[in-house]
């Protein structure tokens, strides 16, 4: 491999890495916005100033209130 081929390969790798970084940056922005929205919903959902010792524990979960989507984890099969 000569120097020109090496530089071309490095340039291609750089372009792929830059594209992937852009995708990850967009995903971080999306997840951050979703987190802010969920935090706002949770603030509205929990009544402030409850005197009960269990005021930090809601009777229903955020999923039951429809604040969070129910996402099922993939099932992994373990072979003997």
C-alpha positions as a Markdown table, in Angstrom:
| # | Residue | x | y | z |
|---|---|---|---|---|
| 1 | Unk | 0.0 | 0.0 | 0.0 |
| 2 | Unk | 1.4 | 3.3 | -0.9 |
| 3 | Unk | 1.0 | 6.6 | 0.9 |
| 4 | Unk | -1.8 | 7.9 | -1.5 |
| 5 | Unk | -3.8 | 4.7 | -0.8 |
| 6 | Unk | -3.3 | 5.0 | 2.9 |
| 7 | Unk | -4.4 | 8.6 | 2.9 |
| 8 | Unk | -7.5 | 7.7 | 0.8 |
| 9 | Unk | -8.4 | 5.0 | 3.3 |
| 10 | Unk | -7.9 | 7.3 | 6.2 |
| 11 | Unk | -10.1 | 9.9 | 4.6 |
| 12 | Unk | -12.8 | 7.3 | 4.0 |
| 13 | Unk | -12.6 | 6.2 | 7.7 |
| 14 | Unk | -12.8 | 9.9 | 8.8 |
| 15 | Unk | -15.9 | 10.5 | 6.7 |
| 16 | Unk | -17.6 | 7.4 | 8.1 |
| 17 | Unk | -16.7 | 8.4 | 11.7 |
| 18 | Unk | -17.9 | 12.0 | 11.1 |
| 19 | Unk | -21.2 | 10.7 | 9.7 |
| 20 | Unk | -21.6 | 8.4 | 12.7 |
| 21 | Unk | -20.8 | 11.2 | 15.2 |
| 22 | Unk | -23.5 | 13.3 | 13.5 |
| 23 | Unk | -26.0 | 10.4 | 13.9 |
| 24 | Unk | -25.1 | 10.0 | 17.6 |
| 25 | Unk | -25.4 | 13.7 | 18.2 |
| 26 | Unk | -28.9 | 13.8 | 16.7 |
| 27 | Unk | -29.9 | 10.8 | 18.8 |
| 28 | Unk | -28.6 | 12.5 | 21.9 |
| 29 | Unk | -30.6 | 15.6 | 21.1 |
| 30 | Unk | -33.7 | 13.5 | 20.6 |
| 31 | Unk | -33.3 | 11.6 | 23.8 |
| 32 | Unk | -32.5 | 14.7 | 25.8 |
| 33 | Unk | -35.7 | 16.3 | 24.5 |
| 34 | Unk | -37.7 | 13.2 | 25.4 |
| 35 | Unk | -36.2 | 13.2 | 28.9 |
| 36 | Unk | -37.1 | 16.9 | 29.4 |
| 37 | Unk | -40.7 | 16.1 | 28.3 |
| 38 | Unk | -40.9 | 13.1 | 30.7 |
| 39 | Unk | -39.5 | 15.1 | 33.6 |
| 40 | Unk | -42.1 | 17.8 | 32.9 |
| 41 | Unk | -44.9 | 15.2 | 32.8 |
| 42 | Unk | -43.7 | 13.7 | 36.1 |
| 43 | Unk | -43.6 | 17.1 | 37.7 |
| 44 | Unk | -47.3 | 17.6 | 36.7 |
| 45 | Unk | -48.2 | 14.1 | 37.7 |
| 46 | Unk | -46.9 | 14.3 | 41.3 |
| 47 | Unk | -48.8 | 16.6 | 43.6 |
| 48 | Unk | -46.4 | 19.0 | 45.4 |
| 49 | Unk | -46.4 | 19.3 | 49.2 |
| 50 | Unk | -47.9 | 16.0 | 50.2 |
| 51 | Unk | -47.4 | 15.4 | 53.9 |
| 52 | Unk | -47.6 | 11.6 | 53.7 |
| 53 | Unk | -44.3 | 9.8 | 54.3 |
| 54 | Unk | -44.9 | 7.9 | 51.1 |
| 55 | Unk | -45.6 | 11.0 | 49.0 |
| 56 | Unk | -42.6 | 10.2 | 46.8 |
| 57 | Unk | -44.2 | 6.8 | 45.9 |
| 58 | Unk | -47.1 | 7.3 | 43.5 |
| 59 | Unk | -50.0 | 4.8 | 43.5 |
| 60 | Unk | -49.6 | 4.2 | 39.8 |
| 61 | Unk | -46.4 | 3.9 | 37.8 |
| 62 | Unk | -45.6 | 6.3 | 34.9 |
| 63 | Unk | -46.4 | 3.5 | 32.5 |
| 64 | Unk | -49.8 | 2.9 | 34.1 |
| 65 | Unk | -50.5 | 6.7 | 33.7 |
| 66 | Unk | -49.5 | 6.5 | 30.1 |
| 67 | Unk | -46.5 | 8.8 | 30.7 |
| 68 | Unk | -43.9 | 6.3 | 29.4 |
| 69 | Unk | -44.3 | 3.8 | 26.6 |
| 70 | Unk | -44.2 | 0.1 | 27.5 |
| 71 | Unk | -41.1 | -1.3 | 25.8 |
| 72 | Unk | -40.6 | -5.1 | 25.9 |
| 73 | Unk | -37.0 | -6.3 | 26.1 |
| 74 | Unk | -35.9 | -8.8 | 23.6 |
| 75 | Unk | -36.0 | -12.5 | 24.7 |
| 76 | Unk | -32.7 | -14.3 | 24.5 |
| 77 | Unk | -32.7 | -18.0 | 24.3 |
| 78 | Unk | -29.9 | -19.9 | 26.1 |
| 79 | Unk | -29.0 | -23.1 | 24.3 |
| 80 | Unk | -27.6 | -26.0 | 26.4 |
